[in-house]
Amino acid sequence: MELIPTLLKGNSRANRDRIARWIGSDRKRFAELMSVYLGTERREAQLASGVLTIITDKHPELLTPWLPKIVQSVTNTEAHDAVRRAAVRTLMFIDIPRSLAGKAANACFAYLADISQPIAIRAFSMIVLKNIARKEPAFRNELRLTIEVILPYSTAALKSCARRTLKELSAS
């Protein structure tokens, strides 16, 4: 299978699943996907982000060597929303090393506080921050304060995520 032509066939679930099955747990094929995802072609990166989401669920071990670049892609505010959403979502399921936690947290705090960001990116950012705060207690208070500031102006979906996060922060 040629990755880019197959990606460009469309953004259907069937196409994403077909590509994800082809990649499977193959590191070389995953590297090919990541080079497209991290590349400069916006449409290709957007389409690759959908496949990355599937791979994250099925083969998270493939992500480990790519974590620095994934964290870097989280900070790329020029990237397509789908690319940033996939990167932040990926970080929800990964144990972020301490060396990358600060950079990831800074980007996620910025997304969480920015009302112009899509709700999914903001909600995923909140979950990433909660996960970091479990390991880094210093983040707990800052996260709690940020959530309390944005809560009155949030959508129902973000309020629900915020309440769950605040409850978990209080319990820990």
C-alpha positions as CSV (number, residue, x, y, z in Angstrom):
1,M,0.0,0.0,0.0
2,E,1.2,3.5,-0.8
3,L,0.4,5.6,2.3
4,I,-0.2,9.1,0.8
5,P,-2.3,8.1,-2.1
6,T,-4.4,5.9,0.2
7,L,-4.8,8.8,2.7
8,L,-5.9,11.1,-0.1
9,K,-8.7,8.8,-1.0
10,G,-10.7,10.4,1.7
11,N,-11.3,10.9,5.4
12,S,-13.8,8.0,5.8
13,R,-13.7,5.7,8.8
14,A,-13.3,2.8,6.5
15,N,-10.2,4.3,4.9
16,R,-8.6,5.2,8.2
17,D,-9.3,1.7,9.5
18,R,-7.8,0.2,6.4
19,I,-4.6,2.2,6.8
20,A,-4.4,1.5,10.5
21,R,-4.7,-2.3,9.8
22,W,-2.0,-2.0,7.2
23,I,0.3,-0.3,9.7
24,G,-0.6,-2.6,12.5
25,S,2.4,-2.8,14.9
26,D,5.0,-2.3,12.2
27,R,7.4,0.4,13.3
28,K,8.6,1.3,9.8
29,R,5.1,1.8,8.5
30,F,4.3,3.8,11.7
31,A,7.4,5.9,11.0
32,E,6.0,6.6,7.5
33,L,2.7,7.7,9.0
34,M,4.4,10.0,11.5
35,S,6.5,11.6,8.8
36,V,3.3,12.5,7.0
37,Y,1.6,13.6,10.2
38,L,4.5,15.8,11.1
39,G,5.1,17.0,7.5
40,T,4.3,20.3,6.0
41,E,1.4,19.2,3.8
42,R,-1.6,20.3,5.8
43,R,-4.2,18.1,4.1
44,E,-2.0,15.0,4.4
45,A,-1.2,15.7,8.0
46,Q,-4.9,16.2,8.8
47,L,-5.7,12.9,7.2
48,A,-2.8,11.1,9.0
49,S,-4.1,12.5,12.3
50,G,-7.2,10.3,12.1
51,V,-5.1,7.2,11.6
52,L,-2.8,8.3,14.4
53,T,-5.8,8.3,16.7
54,I,-6.6,4.7,15.8
55,I,-3.0,3.6,16.3
56,T,-2.9,5.3,19.7
57,D,-5.7,3.1,20.8
58,K,-4.4,-0.1,19.4
59,H,-0.6,0.1,19.6
60,P,0.4,2.9,22.1
61,E,3.9,1.3,22.4
62,L,4.7,2.7,18.9
63,L,4.4,6.2,20.2
64,T,7.2,6.1,22.7
65,P,10.1,7.1,20.4
66,W,7.9,9.8,18.9
67,L,6.9,11.5,22.1
68,P,9.3,14.5,21.8
69,K,7.9,15.2,18.3
70,I,4.3,14.6,19.3
71,V,4.8,17.1,22.2
72,Q,6.4,19.5,19.7
73,S,3.3,19.1,17.4
74,V,1.1,20.1,20.4
75,T,2.8,23.4,20.6
76,N,2.4,24.1,16.8
77,T,-0.4,26.6,16.8
78,E,-0.2,26.9,13.0
79,A,-1.1,23.2,12.6
80,H,-4.6,22.1,11.5
81,D,-7.0,21.6,14.4
82,A,-7.2,17.9,13.6
83,V,-3.4,17.6,13.9
84,R,-3.3,19.4,17.3
85,R,-6.4,17.5,18.5
86,A,-4.8,14.1,17.6
87,A,-1.5,15.1,19.4
88,V,-3.3,16.3,22.6
89,R,-5.5,13.2,22.5
90,T,-2.5,11.0,22.1
91,L,-0.9,12.5,25.2
92,M,-4.0,11.6,27.2
93,F,-3.1,7.9,27.0
94,I,0.7,8.2,27.4
95,D,2.8,8.4,30.5
96,I,4.5,11.7,29.6
97,P,8.2,11.7,30.8
98,R,9.1,14.4,33.2
99,S,11.5,15.9,30.6
100,L,8.5,16.6,28.3
101,A,5.8,17.3,30.9
102,G,6.6,21.0,31.3
103,K,6.4,21.7,27.6
104,A,3.2,19.6,27.2
105,A,1.7,21.3,30.3
106,N,2.4,24.8,29.0
107,A,0.8,24.1,25.6
108,C,-2.2,22.4,27.3
109,F,-2.7,25.3,29.8
110,A,-2.7,27.7,26.8
111,Y,-5.3,25.7,24.9
112,L,-7.5,25.3,28.0
113,A,-7.6,29.0,28.6
114,D,-8.1,30.0,25.0
115,I,-11.8,30.2,24.3
116,S,-11.2,30.2,20.5
117,Q,-9.8,26.7,20.6
118,P,-12.1,23.8,19.6
119,I,-13.9,22.2,22.6
120,A,-12.2,18.8,22.0
121,I,-8.7,20.3,22.2
122,R,-9.6,22.1,25.4
123,A,-11.2,19.1,27.0
124,F,-8.3,16.8,26.0
125,S,-5.9,19.4,27.3
126,M,-7.6,19.4,30.7
127,I,-7.3,15.6,30.9
128,V,-3.6,15.7,29.9
129,L,-3.1,18.3,32.6
130,K,-4.9,16.2,35.2
131,N,-2.7,13.3,34.3
132,I,0.4,15.4,34.7
133,A,-0.9,16.8,38.0
134,R,-1.1,13.3,39.4
135,K,2.6,12.9,39.1
136,E,3.5,16.6,39.6
137,P,1.5,17.9,42.5
138,A,2.7,21.5,41.9
139,F,0.4,21.6,38.8
140,R,-2.7,20.7,40.8
141,N,-3.4,24.2,42.2
142,E,-2.7,25.9,38.9
143,L,-5.0,23.5,37.1
144,R,-7.7,23.9,39.7
145,L,-7.5,27.7,39.4
146,T,-7.5,27.7,35.6
147,I,-10.6,25.5,35.6
148,E,-12.4,27.7,38.1
149,V,-11.7,30.7,35.9
150,I,-13.0,29.1,32.6
151,L,-15.9,27.2,34.1
152,P,-18.5,30.0,34.0
153,Y,-17.8,30.6,30.3
154,S,-17.6,27.0,29.2
155,T,-19.9,24.9,27.1
156,A,-21.8,22.1,28.7
157,A,-19.3,19.5,27.5
158,L,-16.4,21.4,28.9
159,K,-18.2,22.0,32.2
160,S,-18.8,18.3,32.5
161,C,-15.2,17.5,31.9
162,A,-14.2,20.3,34.3
163,R,-16.4,19.0,37.1
164,R,-15.0,15.5,36.8
165,T,-11.5,16.9,36.8
166,L,-12.0,19.1,39.8
167,K,-13.6,16.1,41.7
168,E,-10.5,13.9,40.9
169,L,-8.1,16.7,41.9
170,S,-9.9,17.1,45.2
171,A,-9.8,13.3,45.8
172,S,-6.0,13.1,45.2
